[in-house]
Amino acid sequence: MNETRLNPLNDFLFMKYMGEEGDEEQLLAFLNVVLHKTGNDGIVSVKILDTRLSADIVGDKSGIMDIRAEMDNGTRVNIEVQLRAVGNMDKRSLFYWSREYGKNMQAGDIYDDLPRVITINIVDTEFLPIDRVHASFHLWEDDDKDYMLTDIMEIHFIDMVKFRRLKEKDIEHNLLHRWLTFFDKTASNQTIQKIIEMDTSI
C-alpha cells in the first residue's frame, strides 16, 4: 500500500504527542537531548503547562505557543514550531520569551523570583545564516566572550531544512538526529520504524 506520512511538526499533531498531559516522557527525553548542548541535560521531570499567554491589558498582544513546560529545577521552557517563513523569527522568539519571563510578576514581588526561561524554536525555513542545524544563544559580553551576564535567557534554533540537507545523518549515535529524523516528514517508514525500535521515548 502507498501510505502518506502526516507531517509530525503539524501544530495539531505536535501538540498531541508532545504537549498534552500524558506526554511527559517523550517531552522530557526531547528536552534532555536538545539541552545537552548547553549543559542543561539531566532533567528528571517536567510539567506541561497551559499554552495560552493572555494579554495583560486590553489591546496587548496575546499569544499561543506550541509547548509550555516547567522543569524540575523551576526553569520554564517554551517550544515553538514554525513551518513557513513568517519573518522576524528572532523578534517573535524574544516576544514569547519575555511573556514567559514576566508572566506572574506582580507589584511587590522580588526579582529573584523571576524564572529562568529557555526557548526552543524548530523551524522549517532557513532563518540563520550559519551552517549549524542546532544553534543556541545567550547574553555574552561583546569583548569578553567568556563572560555571560546571566543564564536566565537561552534561545535555541533547530533548522529542519539544514538537517534534511545533511549527507550523513547519525541516528545510531546522535540522539538529536533521531528526533529530527522522526520530525522529518520525508523520512521513510523503514527509517522511522528503526528509530522507534532504538528509542523507547520516540
N, C-alpha and C positions, 0 to 999 in steps of 0.2 A: 504494500500500500504506500501511496505517496502522502506523507504527513508533513504539514507545515507547522513549524515550531513557533509558538507565540513569543513575542519579544519579552524576555524576563524583566527588562527595565521599563516596561509599560507602567505608568503610575499606579494603576489599579492592582496589577499583579505584584509589583514590588512591595506595595503596602501589605498585600495579603500574606506573602511568605516571609516578610521581614519586619513588619511594623505593627502587628496586632498581638494581643495577649495570646500566649502560647508559642510565639515565635522567638522567644528569648535565646534559645540555644543557638540558632543559626545567626542571629544578630550579634551575640556575644563572640562567636567564632570569627565572623567577618571583621568586627571591630578590632579584635586582637591581631588579626593579620594586617590590617591597614595601619594600625597604630604602632606596630612593631618597628616601623621605620623611624619613629621619633622617640622610641624608648618608653612608650606608654602601654605596652602589652602586659599581659599578666592580669587582666581584668577578671575578677572572679564572678561577678554577677552584674546584671543590667536590668533596669526597669524601663519599660516602654511607656512614654508619656503621650498625652493628647497632642496631636499635630497642629492644632489651631493656635495661632498667635493673634489675639484680639487687639484691636486698636485701643490705645489708652484714652483718647479723647475723640469726640465726634470729628470726622474729617481726617483723622490719622489713617495711614495706610496699614492695613492688617495683612496677614499672610498665612498660607497653609504650607507647611513643609511636608516632605515625604515621610521622614522619620525623625522623632524626637525621643531621646533616651537619657537616662541618668545612670552613670556607672557607680560601682560600689564605693568609690572614693569621693563621690559628690560631683564629679566632673559631668557637665552636660554635653551631649553630642547631638548635632544636627546632621542629617544626611539629606542631600538634595540631588535628585536625578534630573538632568536636562538633556533631552534627546535632540533638540534642534537649536540652531544658533539664534539666541534672543538678544545678543549684545549686552554689554555691561555686566558680564558674569561676575567680575570682581566686585563691583558695587552691590550687586544682588546678594552675593555671599556675605559681604560685610553687613548688609542690612539685616539679614537673618541672624548673623552672629550677634549684632548689637541688641536685637529684640530679645534674644535669649539671655544675654548677659544682664540686662537691667530689668528683666521681666517682673520680678517680685520685689523690687526695691521700693521702699516706702519712706516717707519723711521720718527721720529719727533713726533709721537703720544705719549700721556701720558698714563701711566699705569692705571690711574683712569678710563680710557675709556674701559678697558677690561671688558667683560661681566661676570656676574655670570652664571655658566653652571651646569645644573643638567642632569645627565644621568640615564635613566631608562632601565634596561635590563630585558626582560621577557624571561626566559629560560625554556626549556622543558627537562632539564637534571639536575641531582643533582650536582651543582657546589660547593656550600659552605657546609662545614662540620658542619653546625648548624641546629637546628630544625625549625627555623623560615621560614614561607612561604615568608615573606617580610622582607628583611634586608636592612639597609641603612648605609652609611659610610661617614665620614667627616675627616678633618685633626685635630686630637686631640693631645695634648702634652702627651708624653709617661707616665710620672709620675703623672701629674695632669690632670686626665681625664675630669675635668670640664672646662678646658681651650682649646678653639678652636682657632687655628692660624688664620683662615679665613673661612668664609662660602661660598667662591667663588667656592668651589668644593663640589658637593654632588652626590653620586652614589648609585643607588638602584638596588637590585636584587629581582625579583619576580619569585619564583620557582613553576612551574605548577605541577611537579612531587609530591612535598610535599603537594601542595594543594589538588590534587586528593586523596592523602593518608589520608587526614583528615577524621575522622569518622563522625564528626558533622560539617556541613557547615551551617552558619547562614545567609541565603540570606534575611531573614526578617529584620535584623537589621544591618548587616555588609555590607557596600556598596562595599568594595573591594571584598568580597566573591561573590557578584552579578556579578561584572565584570569578575572575574576569572571563574565563572560558565559559563558565556557567551563564554569566550575564550576556555573552555574545550570541545574538540571535542567529548568526551564520554557522555556529558550531554544529557539527554533525551529531546525530543521535548516538552514534557509536562512541564518540568522544565524551559526550555528556554522561553516558552510562558508565564510562571508565572513571570519570572523576567522582561520580556518585559512589562508586564502589571503593574508591580511595579514601573518601572523606565523609564520615557519617553526618557531619553538620550540613553538608550540601545535599 
